[in-house]
Amino acid sequence: MISLLSEAKGRIHMKLKGVIFDMDGTVVDVAYDWNQIRSELAIQGRSILAFLSSLKEPERSEKWKLLEKYEDEATLKAKLKPGIARFLDFLSEKRIKKALVTNNSQKNVNFLLKKFNLEFDCVISRESGLWKPSGAPFLAVMKKLGLGREECCVVGDSHFDVKAADEAGIPCIFILSEDRERFASTNAEVYSTVSKLKKRFMELYSRKTSFNL
């Protein structure tokens, strides 16, 4: 089992038992023009889901349909992130539980999991009412899988993932991004590819060393 060491928790020794993944941009590559979407929805300074949920009818349903249109179109064009299948297989081989937390719809989650033949031990979509950047969906994962905060880590691609992990008290955060500077102010480790992230996990497992966050 992979050993972890976290400065965020006073350098507590821990064993990794679960990994919580984001979906869009992490497990799959998908193209969203969020600036355009936010502009068409007339959203300023709030998360999209929080904004839409605060609207009254009929505006609420109209704007939900517009968001779903963009999501459905992007989902149909989504491609599996290079290296993610092998990384998920590696975690399964080591009996590390895998969870998927996304602000996307359950319909699109089901479509992508079936299309790419992926399996997770726990899946939480927006229909749960638990949305990032709140830490609530991560806490729900830990409760369902019986994991402690220092027994799991988060793999994502955005500041929403970092904020949710911080709020849930999860000290180990990994970001897939080519823009390392964008996350310089966070406590996340940043990797440009899934293969590099998997290599990090493999080294830790084989050497039984620790993460130095």
Beta strands, then each sheet from edge to edge (+ up, - down):
strand 1: 3-6
strand 2: 12-15
strand 3: 18-21
strand 4: 28-29
strand 5: 79-80
strand 6: 97-101
strand 7: 122-124
strand 8: 152-156
strand 9: 172-176
strand 10: 189-191
sheet 1: 1+ 2-
sheet 2: 7+ 6+ 3+ 8+ 9+ 10+
sheet 3: 4+ 5-
end
